[in-house]
Amino acid sequence: MTRLYRGPLLRASSFLLGLAVALCGCASPGIQLEELARQQNHRTVTLQTTGFELRAVLPNAGQPDSRLRVYLEGDGRAWITATQPSLDPTPRDLLVARLALADPRPSVYLARPCQFIQSPDCGPHHWTEGRFSQTVLDSLSEALDWLQRQHGNSDFELIGYSGGGALALLLAAERDDIAQVQTLAGNLSPRRWTQLLELAPLQDSLEPLDRVERLRGLPQRHLAGVEDRVMPASLLAAYAAQLGPADCLALHRLTGVSHQAGWLERWPQWRDRPVACNAATVPAATPNETNSRYLY
């Protein structure tokens, strides 16, 4: 009788626990990422690089294409308060993963060092003042090398969200196989960003605008939300002014979009548009967007 009684009870308890987790969103971000990948016929993998292990999400089925899109995660939960670094920078909102997995083009989601995976080499320095360091950049570059060997693509398009935007630009300045960069709420200039928000300088981080000669020839589109208070849209103008003459630069401020809200709805309208490479071919703004190229 004991077995007959406990079996159904345990099954019911497990069901209720699973239901509670689903309803309250209590599952860890790592479990949520794995479930999201499974639902979209993708798989999570761990990439071993020199500096860190990196979590990535790849399609299960091969999608041969000469170009591979890689979505770079943002800074995640870098700080708990204005003065206290987080002990775990894993993003609690899987926005970037959702954008990547919803993309019909061959696409990969790539997390940042120490996100989803904790190791002895990880410390707050890697997601605070050193979040854009050469060590972090080298780790991501190794991940791209691995993806290229697996996928067989000739080049990459990098999609960077928030702090992932700075890393996308830095990777493009270092590598010769980055065909295009697009950013969403991207940190285009960590130096200018910390000045604008009166934050402590990121002393051990690299600055994309120190590499303007490499970036001026890069086809790039940067989207910013007008309602974004984390990464203000005014950074677009500051970036363009310091970048200087660039033939393939498109900058857009989107109304009704904040740092996290609005991107799932608006990104599909932009992701496959060709980047205009001269002023004559810049498309006119729609009522819901502002082409900031004309506002400087």
PAZAPA-4460 file (N, C-alpha, C; in steps of 0.05 Angstrom, whole numbers, plus 32768, in hexadecimal, padded with zeros to 4 digits):
% residues 296
    n_x    n_y    n_z   ca_x   ca_y   ca_z    c_x    c_y    c_z   seq   type   mol
   8010   7FE8   8000   8000   8000   8000   8011   8019   8000     1      M     A
   8028   8017   800C   803A   802E   800D   8041   8037   7FF1     2      T     A
   8049   8023   7FE0   8051   802A   7FC5   803A   8036   7FB5     3      R     A
   8022   802A   7FB8   800B   8033   7FAA   8004   8050   7FB2     4      L     A
   8008   8057   7FCB   8001   8071   7FD4   8016   8086   7FCC     5      Y     A
   802F   807F   7FCF   8044   8093   7FCA   8049   8098   7FAC     6      R     A
   8044   8084   7F9B   804A   8088   7F7F   8039   809F   7F73     7      G     A
   801F   809D   7F75   800E   80B3   7F6A   8013   80CD   7F77     8      P     A
   801A   80CD   7F92   801F   80E6   7FA0   8038   80F3   7F95     9      L     A
   804D   80E3   7F90   8066   80EE   7F86   8062   80F9   7F6A    10      L     A
   8052   80EA   7F5A   804D   80F3   7F3F   803E   810D   7F3F    11      R     A
   802A   810F   7F50   801A   8127   7F53   802B   813E   7F5C    12      A     A
   803C   8138   7F70   804E   814E   7F7A   8060   8158   7F65    13      S     A
   806C   8145   7F55   807D   814E   7F3F   806F   815F   7F2B    14      S     A
   8056   8156   7F25   8046   8166   7F12   8041   8182   7F1C    15      F     A
   8039   8184   7F36   8033   819E   7F41   804C   81AF   7F43    16      L     A
   8063   81A3   7F49   807C   81B2   7F4A   8083   81BD   7F2F    17      L     A
   8080   81AC   7F1A   8086   81B5   7EFF   8073   81CB   7EF7    18      G     A
   8059   81C8   7EFE   8046   81DC   7EF8   804C   81F7   7F05    19      L     A
   8054   81F5   7F1F   805B   820D   7F2E   8073   821B   7F21    20      A     A
   8087   820B   7F19   809F   8217   7F0C   8097   8225   7EF3    21      V     A
   8085   8218   7EE3   807D   8224   7EC9   806E   823E   7ECE    22      A     A
   805C   823D   7EE2   804B   8255   7EE6   805A   826C   7EF2    23      L     A
   806D   8267   7F03   807B   827E   7F11   8095   8285   7F03    24      C     A
   809D   8275   7EEF   80B7   827B   7EE2   80CE   8276   7EF5    25      G     A
   80CC   8263   7F07   80E1   825E   7F1B   80F8   824E   7F10    26      C     A
   80F6   8242   7EF9   810C   8232   7EEE   8124   8244   7EEA    27      A     A
   813B   8239   7EED   8153   8248   7EE9   8156   8251   7ECC    28      S     A
   8165   8267   7EC7   8168   826F   7EAB   8174   8259   7E99    29      P     A
   8186   8249   7EA5   8192   8233   7E95   817E   821F   7E8D    30      G     A
   816C   8217   7E9F   8156   8204   7E98   8143   8210   7E84    31      I     A
   813D   822A   7E88   812B   8237   7E75   8138   8237   7E59    32      Q     A
   8152   823C   7E58   8160   823D   7E3E   815F   8222   7E30    33      L     A
   8163   820C   7E3F   8162   81F2   7E34   8146   81EB   7E2A    34      E     A
   8132   81F3   7E39   8116   81ED   7E31   810F   81FD   7E18    35      E     A
   8118   8216   7E17   8113   8227   7E00   8120   821B   7DE7    36      L     A
   8139   8212   7DEA   8147   8205   7DD4   8138   81EC   7DCA    37      A     A
   8130   81DC   7DDD   8122   81C3   7DD6   8108   81C9   7DC6    38      R     A
   80F9   81DD   7DCF   80E0   81E4   7DC2   80E5   81EE   7DA5    39      Q     A
   80FC   81F9   7DA0   8101   8204   7D85   8114   81F3   7D75    40      Q     A
   8116   81D9   7D7D   8127   81C6   7D6F   8144   81CF   7D6E    41      N     A
   814E   81DA   7D84   816A   81E2   7D87   8175   81D2   7D9E    42      H     A
   818F   81D4   7DA2   819D   81C7   7DB9   81B0   81DB   7DC5    43      R     A
   81B4   81D8   7DDF   81C8   81E8   7DED   81E3   81D8   7DED    44      T     A
   81F8   81E7   7DEA   8213   81DB   7DEA   8225   81EC   7DFB    45      V     A
   823B   81E1   7E05   824F   81EF   7E14   8268   81F0   7E04    46      T     A
   8272   8208   7DFE   828A   820B   7DEE   82A1   8211   7E00    47      L     A
   82B6   8201   7DFE   82CE   8205   7E0E   82E1   8218   7E00    48      Q     A
   82E6   822F   7E0B   82FA   8241   7E00   8310   8245   7E14    49      T     A
   8325   8253   7E0C   833C   8256   7E1D   8336   8262   7E38    50      T     A
   8325   8277   7E38   831F   8285   7E50   8307   827A   7E60    51      G     A
   82F2   8272   7E51   82D9   826B   7E5E   82CA   8255   7E4F    52      F     A
   82B7   8248   7E5C   82A3   8238   7E4E   828C   824A   7E47    53      E     A
   8282   8247   7E2F   826C   8259   7E26   8254   8248   7E1E    54      L     A
   823D   8251   7E26   8224   8243   7E1F   8219   824E   7E05    55      R     A
   8212   823C   7DF3   8207   8244   7DD9   81EF   8232   7DD3    56      A     A
   81DE   823C   7DC1   81C6   822D   7DB8   81C8   822C   7D9A    57      V     A
   81C7   8213   7D8F   81CA   820E   7D73   81B2   81FF   7D68    58      L     A
   81AC   8202   7D4E   8196   81F2   7D43   819E   81D4   7D42    59      P     A
   818B   81C3   7D47   8190   81A6   7D45   8195   819E   7D28    60      N     A
   8186   81A9   7D16   8188   81A2   7CFA   819D   81B4   7CEC    61      A     A
   81AD   81A9   7CDB   81C0   81B9   7CCC   81B3   81CC   7CBA    62      G     A
   81BD   81E4   7CB9   81B2   81F9   7CA7   81C9   8205   7C97    63      Q     A
   81D1   81F8   7C82   81E8   8201   7C72   81E3   821D   7C67    64      P     A
   81F6   822F   7C6C   81F4   824A   7C62   8210   8256   7C64    65      D     A
   8216   8268   7C52   8231   8274   7C51   8234   8288   7C68    66      S     A
   821E   8290   7C74   8220   82A4   7C8A   8210   8299   7CA2    67      R     A
   821C   829D   7CB9   820F   8294   7CD2   820A   82AD   7CE4    68      L     A
   81F2   82AF   7CEE   81EB   82C4   7D01   81F1   82BA   7D1D    69      R     A
   81FE   82CC   7D2C   8204   82C6   7D48   81F9   82DC   7D59    70      V     A
   81E7   82D6   7D6B   81DB   82E9   7D7E   81EB   82E9   7D97    71      Y     A
   81F7   8300   7D9E   8207   8303   7DB5   81F7   830E   7DCC    72      L     A
   81F7   8300   7DE3   81E8   8308   7DFA   81F2   8323   7E06    73      E     A
   81E0   8330   7E14   81E8   8349   7E22   81F7   8344   7E3B    74      G     A
   81F9   8359   7E4C   8209   8357   7E64   81FB   8345   7E79    75      D     A
   81E2   8340   7E76   81D4   832F   7E8A   81D1   833D   7EA4    76      G     A
   81D1   832E   7EB9   81CD   8339   7ED4   81E9   8340   7EE0    77      R     A
   81F5   8355   7ED6   8210   835C   7EDE   8211   8367   7EFA    78      A     A
   81FC   8376   7F02   81FB   8383   7F1C   81E1   837C   7F2A    79      W     A
   81E2   8379   7F45   81CA   8376   7F55   81BF   8391   7F5D    80      I     A
   81D1   83A3   7F65   81CB   83BE   7F6B   81DE   83D0   7F5C    81      T     A
   81DC   83EA   7F60   81EE   83FD   7F52   820B   83F9   7F5B    82      A     A
   8210   83ED   7F72   822B   83EA   7F7C   8233   83CE   7F81    83      T     A
   8221   83BB   7F7F   8227   839F   7F86   8225   838D   7F6D    84      Q     A
   823C   8382   7F64   823B   8370   7F4D   822B   8356   7F53    85      P     A
   8220   834C   7F3F   8212   8332   7F41   8226   831C   7F45    86      S     A
   821D   8306   7F51   822E   82EE   7F53   822A   82DC   7F3A    87      L     A
   8216   82E2   7F2A   8210   82D2   7F13   8204   82E4   7EFD    88      D     A
   8213   82E9   7EE7   820A   82FB   7ED2   81F6   82EF   7EBE    89      P     A
   81ED   82D7   7EC3   81DA   82CA   7EB1   81C1   82DC   7EAD    90      T     A
   81B9   82E1   7E95   81A0   82F1   7E91   8188   82E3   7E9B    91      P     A
   8176   82F1   7EA8   815D   82E5   7EB2   8148   82E6   7E9C    92      R     A
   814B   82F8   7E89   8138   82FA   7E73   8146   82EE   7E5A    93      D     A
   813B   82DA   7E4E   8148   82CD   7E37   8140   82DA   7E1C    94      L     A
   813E   82F4   7E1C   8136   8303   7E04   8148   82FC   7DEC    95      L     A
   8162   82FD   7DF0   8174   82F9   7DD9   8172   82DD   7DCE    96      V     A
   8170   82C9   7DE0   816C   82AE   7DD7   8153   82AB   7DC7    97      A     A
   813D   82B7   7DD0   8124   82B6   7DC2   8126   82C2   7DA6    98      R     A
   8134   82D9   7DA4   8138   82E5   7D8A   8148   82D3   7D78    99      L     A
   815C   82C6   7D82   816D   82B4   7D72   815E   829C   7D68   100      A     A
   814F   8290   7D7B   8141   8277   7D73   8128   827C   7D62   101      L     A
   811F   8295   7D61   8108   829C   7D50   8111   82A4   7D34   102      A     A
   812B   82A6   7D30   8136   82AF   7D16   8136   8298   7D02   103      D     A
   8129   829C   7CEB   8129   8286   7CD7   8144   8281   7CC9   104      P     A
   8156   8295   7CCB   8170   8291   7CBF   8181   8280   7CD1   105      R     A
   8196   8273   7CC7   81A8   8263   7CD8   81B4   8275   7CEE   106      P     A
   81AD   826F   7D07   81B4   8281   7D1D   81BC   8272   7D36   107      S     A
   81CE   827E   7D45   81D8   8273   7D5E   81D6   8287   7D74   108      V     A
   81CF   827E   7D8B   81CF   828F   7DA3   81E9   828A   7DB2   109      Y     A
   81F7   829F   7DB9   8211   829C   7DC8   8210   82AD   7DE1   110      L     A
   8212   82A0   7DF8   8213   82AE   7E11   822F   82B9   7E16   111      A     A
   8230   82CB   7E2A   824A   82D7   7E31   8258   82C6   7E46   112      R     A
   8272   82CA   7E4A   8280   82BC   7E5F   8272   82BE   7E7A   113      P     A
   8271   82A7   7E88   8266   82A5   7EA3   8248   82A6   7EA4   114      C     A
   823A   82A9   7E8E   821D   82A7   7E8D   8215   828A   7E89   115      Q     A
   8202   8281   7E99   81F8   8265   7E99   820C   8251   7EA3   116      F     A
   8226   8257   7EA3   823B   8245   7EAB   824E   8253   7EBF   117      I     A
   8250   8249   7ED7   8262   8254   7EEA   827B   8242   7EEC   118      Q     A
   8292   824E   7EED   82AB   823F   7EEF   82BE   824F   7F01   119      S     A
   82D3   8242   7F0B   82E6   824F   7F1C   82F3   8268   7F0F   120      P     A
   82F4   8269   7EF5   8300   827F   7EE7   82EE   8298   7EE6   121      D     A
   82D5   8294   7EED   82C1   82AB   7EEC   82C2   82BB   7F05   122      C     A
   82C0   82D5   7F01   82BE   82E7   7F18   82B1   8301   7F0F   123      G     A
   82A7   8311   7F22   8298   832A   7F1B   82A7   833C   7F07   124      P     A
   82C1   833B   7F08   82D1   834C   7EF5   82C8   8346   7ED8   125      H     A
   82C2   832D   7ED2   82BC   8326   7EB6   82A1   832F   7EAC   126      H     A
   8290   8338   7EBE   8276   8343   7EB5   8271   835F   7EBF   127      W     A
   8286   836C   7ECB   8284   8388   7ED3   8298   8398   7EC2   128      T     A
   82AE   83A1   7ECF   82C0   83B2   7EC0   82D0   83A4   7EAA   129      E     A
   82D2   8389   7EAB   82E0   837B   7E96   82CD   836D   7E82   130      G     A
   82B4   8375   7E81   82A1   8367   7E70   82A7   8368   7E52   131      R     A
   82B7   837D   7E4A   82BF   837F   7E2E   82DD   837C   7E2B   132      F     A
   82EA   836C   7E3C   8307   8369   7E3D   8310   8358   7E25   133      S     A
   832B   8358   7E21   8336   8348   7E0C   8332   832A   7E12   134      Q     A
   8333   8323   7E2B   832F   8307   7E33   8313   82FE   7E2B   135      T     A
   82FF   830E   7E30   82E3   8308   7E29   82E1   8306   7E0A   136      V     A
   82ED   831A   7DFD   82EB   831B   7DE0   82F8   8302   7DD3   137      L     A
   830F   82FA   7DDD   831D   82E2   7DD3   830C   82C9   7DD6   138      D     A
   82FE   82C7   7DEC   82ED   82B0   7DF1   82D7   82AE   7DDD   139      S     A
   82CA   82C5   7DD7   82B4   82C5   7DC4   82BF   82C0   7DA8   140      L     A
   82D6   82CA   7DA2   82E2   82C5   7D87   82E8   82A8   7D83   141      S     A
   82F2   829A   7D98   82F6   827D   7D96   82DC   826F   7D91   142      E     A
   82C7   8278   7D9E   82AD   826C   7D9A   82A4   826F   7D7C   143      A     A
   82A9   8286   7D71   82A2   828A   7D54   82B3   8277   7D43   144      L     A
   82CC   8273   7D4A   82DD   8260   7D3A   82D0   8244   7D3B   145      D     A
   82C7   823C   7D53   82BB   8221   7D56   82A2   821F   7D45   146      W     A
   8291   8234   7D47   8278   8233   7D37   827E   8232   7D1A   147      L     A
   8292   8240   7D11   8299   823F   7CF4   82A2   8224   7CEB   148      Q     A
   82B1   8216   7CFC   82B9   81FB   7CF5   82A1   81E8   7CF4   149      R     A
   828E   81EC   7D06   8277   81DA   7D06   8263   81E0   7CF0   150      Q     A
   825F   81FA   7CEB   824A   8202   7CD8   8255   8204   7CBB   151      H     A
   826F   820A   7CB8   827A   820C   7C9D   8274   8226   7C90   152      G     A
   826B   823B   7C9F   8265   8255   7C93   827E   8264   7C8C   153      N     A
   827C   8276   7C78   8293   8286   7C71   8295   829F   7C81   154      S     A
   827E   82A9   7C8B   827F   82C2   7C9B   8268   82C2   7CAF   155      D     A
   8268   82D7   7CBF   8253   82DA   7CD5   8245   82F5   7CD2   156      F     A
   822C   82F4   7CDC   821E   830D   7CE3   821A   830C   7D01   157      E     A
   8223   8321   7D0F   8220   8322   7D2C   8209   8334   7D33   158      L     A
   81F8   832A   7D45   81E2   8339   7D50   81E7   833D   7D6E   159      I     A
   81ED   8355   7D76   81F5   835A   7D92   81DF   836A   7DA0   160      G     A
   81D7   835F   7DB7   81C3   836D   7DC8   81D1   837A   7DE0   161      Y     A
   81CB   8393   7DE5   81D6   83A2   7DFC   81F5   83A0   7DFB   162      S     A
   8201   8395   7E11   821E   8393   7E11   8229   8380   7DFC   163      G     A
   8218   836E   7DF2   8221   835E   7DDC   8226   836E   7DC2   164      G     A
   821B   8386   7DC1   8220   8397   7DAA   823D   83A1   7DAA   165      G     A
   8248   83A8   7DC1   8264   83B0   7DC2   8276   8399   7DBA   166      A     A
   8270   8381   7DC3   8280   836A   7DBC   827E   8363   7D9F   167      L     A
   8266   8367   7D93   8263   8362   7D76   8275   8374   7D66   168      A     A
   8276   838E   7D6E   8287   83A1   7D60   82A4   839B   7D64   169      L     A
   82AC   8393   7D7D   82C8   838D   7D82   82D1   8374   7D73   170      L     A
   82BF   8360   7D71   82C6   8348   7D61   82C9   834F   7D44   171      L     A
   82B7   8360   7D3A   82B9   8369   7D1E   82D3   8378   7D18   172      A     A
   82DC   8387   7D2C   82F5   8396   7D28   830D   8383   7D28   173      A     A
   830B   836C   7D34   8322   8359   7D36   8322   8344   7D21   174      E     A
   830B   833C   7D18   8309   8325   7D05   8304   832F   7CE9   175      R     A
   830A   831D   7CD6   8305   8324   7CB9   82ED   8316   7CAE   176      D     A
   82DE   8307   7CBF   82C8   82F7   7CB4   82AD   8301   7CC0   177      D     A
   82AC   831A   7CCA   8293   8325   7CD3   8287   8336   7CBC   178      I     A
   8273   832D   7CAF   8268   833A   7C98   8256   8351   7C9F   179      A     A
   8249   8350   7CB6   8235   8364   7CBE   8230   8362   7CDC   180      Q     A
   822A   8379   7CE8   8222   837B   7D04   8208   838A   7D06   181      V     A
   81F6   837F   7D16   81DE   838D   7D1E   81DC   838D   7D3D   182      Q     A
   81D4   83A3   7D48   81D1   83A4   7D65   81B5   83AD   7D6D   183      T     A
   81AC   83A3   7D84   8192   83AA   7D90   8198   83B5   7DAB   184      L     A
   8191   83CE   7DB0   8197   83DB   7DC9   81B5   83D8   7DCF   185      A     A
   81C5   83DA   7DBB   81E2   83D4   7DBD   81F2   83E9   7DCC   186      G     A
   8205   83DF   7DDB   8219   83F1   7DE8   822F   83F6   7DD4   187      N     A
   822B   840A   7DC3   823E   840F   7DAD   8258   841C   7DB7   188      L     A
   8257   8428   7DCE   826F   8435   7DD9   826E   8434   7DF7   189      S     A
   827A   841F   7E04   827A   841D   7E21   8285   8436   7E2E   190      P     A
   8298   8443   7E22   82A4   845B   7E2E   828F   8472   7E2F   191      R     A
   8281   8476   7E19   826D   848B   7E18   8255   8484   7E2A   192      R     A
   824E   846A   7E2B   8238   8461   7E3B   823C   8467   7E59   193      W     A
   8254   8460   7E62   825A   8465   7E7F   825A   8483   7E85   194      T     A
   8263   8493   7E72   8263   84B0   7E76   8247   84BB   7E77   195      Q     A
   8236   84B1   7E65   821B   84BB   7E62   820A   84B5   7E7B   196      L     A
   820E   849C   7E86   81FE   8494   7E9D   820D   8499   7EB7   197      L     A
   8224   84A6   7EB6   8235   84AC   7ECD   823B   8492   7EDD   198      E     A
   8245   847E   7ECF   824D   8465   7EDB   826C   8464   7EDC   199      L     A
   8276   8453   7EED   8293   844F   7EEE   829E   8445   7ED4   200      A     A
   82B4   844F   7ECA   82BF   8446   7EB1   82C6   8428   7EB2   201      P     A
   82C2   841A   7E9C   82C9   83FE   7E9A   82E7   83FC   7E93   202      L     A
   82F7   83FE   7EA8   8314   8401   7EA4   8321   83EB   7E94   203      Q     A
   8318   83D2   7E97   8325   83BC   7E8A   8315   83B2   7E72   204      D     A
   8305   83C4   7E66   82F6   83BC   7E4E   8300   83CB   7E36   205      S     A
   82FC   83BF   7E1F   8304   83CB   7E05   82EE   83DD   7DFB   206      L     A
   82F5   83F0   7DEA   82E3   8404   7DE0   82E1   8401   7DC1   207      E     A
   82CA   83FB   7DB6   82C7   83F8   7D99   82D1   8411   7D8A   208      P     A
   82CC   8429   7D94   82D3   8441   7D86   82F1   8447   7D86   209      L     A
   8300   8436   7D93   831D   8438   7D90   8327   8429   7D77   210      D     A
   8314   841D   7D68   831A   840D   7D50   830A   8417   7D38   211      R     A
   8307   8431   7D36   82F5   843B   7D21   82FE   8435   7D05   212      V     A
   8318   8433   7D00   8321   842D   7CE5   8317   8412   7CDC   213      E     A
   8316   83FF   7CEE   830B   83E5   7CE6   82ED   83E5   7CE4   214      R     A
   82E0   83F5   7CF4   82C2   83F5   7CF5   82B5   8405   7CDF   215      L     A
   82C3   8419   7CD4   82B6   842A   7CC0   82AD   841C   7CA7   216      R     A
   82BA   8406   7CA0   82B3   83F7   7C88   829F   83E1   7C8E   217      G     A
   8297   83DE   7CA6   8285   83C7   7CAE   8268   83CE   7CA9   218      L     A
   825A   83BE   7C9A   823C   83C1   7C98   8230   83BD   7CB4   219      P     A
   8222   83D1   7CBD   8217   83CF   7CD9   81FD   83DE   7CDB   220      Q     A
   81EB   83D3   7CEB   81D2   83E0   7CF2   81CF   83DF   7D10   221      R     A
   81C7   83F6   7D1B   81C4   83F8   7D38   81A8   8402   7D3E   222      H     A
   8199   83F2   7D4E   817D   83F9   7D56   817D   8400   7D73   223      L     A
   8170   8416   7D7A   816D   841E   7D96   8150   8425   7D9C   224      A     A
   8148   841F   7DB4   812D   8426   7DBD   812B   8442   7DC8   225      G     A
   8118   8451   7DBF   8114   846C   7DC9   810F   846C   7DE7   226      V     A
   8101   8457   7DF1   80FB   8456   7E0E   8110   8448   7E1E   227      E     A
   8127   8442   7E13   813C   8434   7E21   814B   8447   7E33   228      D     A
   814B   8440   7E4D   8159   8450   7E61   8173   8443   7E69   229      R     A
   8177   8429   7E62   8190   841B   7E68   81A5   8422   7E53   230      V     A
   819E   8422   7E3A   81B0   8428   7E24   81A3   843E   7E13   231      M     A
   81A5   8457   7E1C   8197   846D   7E0F   819C   846E   7DF1   232      P     A
   8187   8475   7DE2   8189   8477   7DC5   819D   848D   7DBC   233      A     A
   81A3   84A0   7DCD   81B7   84B5   7DC6   81D2   84A9   7DC1   234      S     A
   81D7   8491   7DC9   81F1   8484   7DC3   81F5   8480   7DA5   235      L     A
   81DF   847E   7D96   81E2   847B   7D79   81F1   8493   7D6D   236      L     A
   81E8   84AB   7D74   81F5   84C3   7D69   8212   84C5   7D72   237      A     A
   8217   84BF   7D8B   8233   84C1   7D95   8245   84AD   7D87   238      A     A
   823B   8495   7D81   824A   8481   7D73   8250   848A   7D57   239      Y     A
   823B   8493   7D48   823F   849C   7D2D   8252   84B3   7D2A   240      A     A
   8250   84C6   7D3D   8262   84DE   7D3C   827F   84D6   7D3F   241      A     A
   8285   84C3   7D51   82A0   84BB   7D55   82AA   84A7   7D41   242      Q     A
   8298   8497   7D35   82A0   8484   7D21   82A9   8493   7D08   243      L     A
   829C   84A9   7D01   82A3   84B8   7CE9   8297   84AC   7CD0   244      G     A
   82A2   84B3   7CB9   8296   84AB   7C9F   8294   848C   7C9D   245      P     A
   827C   8483   7C98   8277   8466   7C96   8260   8463   7C82   246      A     A
   8265   8453   7C6C   8252   8451   7C57   823B   843D   7C5D   247      D     A
   8240   842A   7C6F   822D   8415   7C75   8224   8416   7C92   248      C     A
   821B   842D   7C9A   8212   8431   7CB6   81F4   8439   7CB6   249      L     A
   81E4   842A   7CC3   81C7   8430   7CC6   81C0   8431   7CE4   250      A     A
   81B4   8447   7CEC   81AD   844B   7D08   818F   8452   7D0A   251      L     A
   8182   8444   7D1C   8165   8449   7D1F   815C   8449   7D3C   252      H     A
   814C   845C   7D43   8140   845E   7D5D   8123   8455   7D5B   253      R     A
   811B   8441   7D6B   8100   8435   7D68   80EE   843E   7D7F   254      L     A
   80D8   844A   7D78   80C5   8452   7D8C   80B7   843A   7D98   255      T     A
   80AE   843C   7DB1   80A0   8426   7DBE   80B1   840F   7DC6   256      G     A
   80CC   8413   7DC6   80DE   83FE   7DCD   80F0   8408   7DE4   257      V     A
   80F3   83F7   7DF8   8105   83FD   7E0E   811D   83EA   7E0D   258      S     A
   812B   83E7   7E24   8142   83D5   7E23   813B   83B8   7E1E   259      H     A
   8124   83AF   7E29   811C   8393   7E26   8102   8390   7E18   260      Q     A
   80F0   83A4   7E1A   80D5   83A1   7E0E   80D5   83AA   7DF1   261      A     A
   80C7   839B   7DE1   80C3   83A3   7DC5   80D4   8395   7DB0   262      G     A
   80EA   8388   7DB9   80FC   837D   7DA5   80F1   8364   7D98   263      W     A
   80E3   8353   7DA7   80D8   833B   7D9B   80C4   8342   7D84   264      L     A
   80B6   8358   7D87   80A3   8361   7D72   80B1   8370   7D5B   265      E     A
   80C5   837F   7D62   80D0   8391   7D4D   80E8   8385   7D3E   266      R     A
   80F7   8374   7D4B   810F   8369   7D3D   8109   835A   7D23   267      W     A
   80F4   834A   7D22   80EE   833D   7D08   80EB   8350   7CF1   268      P     A
   80E3   8369   7CF6   80E0   837C   7CE1   80FA   8386   7CD6   269      Q     A
   8110   8382   7CE5   812A   838E   7CDE   813F   8379   7CD6   270      W     A
   813E   8361   7CE1   8155   8350   7CE1   815F   8349   7CC5   271      R     A
   814D   8348   7CB1   8155   8341   7C96   8156   8358   7C82   272      D     A
   8152   8370   7C8C   8154   8387   7C7A   8171   838C   7C73   273      R     A
   8177   8391   7C5A   8193   8397   7C53   819B   83B1   7C61   274      P     A
   81B4   83B2   7C69   81BF   83CA   7C75   81C6   83DE   7C5F   275      V     A
   81BA   83F5   7C60   81BF   840A   7C4B   81DC   8413   7C4D   276      A     A
   81E8   8415   7C35   8205   841C   7C35   820B   8437   7C2A   277      C     A
   81F6   8448   7C26   81FC   8464   7C21   81E2   8473   7C26   278      N     A
   81E4   848D   7C2A   81CD   849D   7C32   81B6   849B   7C1F   279      A     A
   81BC   8497   7C05   81A7   8497   7BF1   8195   847F   7BF3   280      A     A
   819F   8469   7C00   818E   8451   7C01   8183   844C   7C1D   281      T     A
   8186   845F   7C30   817B   845B   7C4A   815D   845C   7C48   282      V     A
   814F   8447   7C51   8131   8447   7C4F   8124   845C   7C60   283      P     A
   810E   8466   7C57   80FF   847A   7C67   80F5   846D   7C81   284      A     A
   80F3   847D   7C95   80E9   8473   7CAF   80CB   8470   7CAE   285      A     A
   80C1   845B   7CBB   80A5   8457   7CBE   809B   8467   7CD6   286      T     A
   8081   8469   7CDA   8076   8479   7CF1   8080   846E   7D0C   287      P     A
   8089   8455   7D0D   8091   844A   7D27   80AF   8449   7D2B   288      N     A
   80BE   8456   7D1A   80DB   8456   7D1D   80E6   8470   7D13   289      E     A
   80FE   8476   7D1D   810B   848F   7D15   8126   8488   7D0A   290      T     A
   812C   8491   7CF2   8146   848C   7CE6   8159   84A2   7CF0   291      N     A
   8169   849B   7D04   8179   84AF   7D12   8191   84B8   7D01   292      S     A
   8195   84AC   7CEA   81AB   84B4   7CD9   81A7   84D1   7CD1   293      R     A
   818F   84DB   7CD1   818A   84F6   7CC8   8187   850A   7CDF   294      Y     A
   818E   8501   7CF7   8189   8512   7D0E   81A3   851E   7D1A   295      L     A
   81B9   851A   7D0E   81D2   8524   7D1A   81D7   8541   7D13   296      Y     A
***
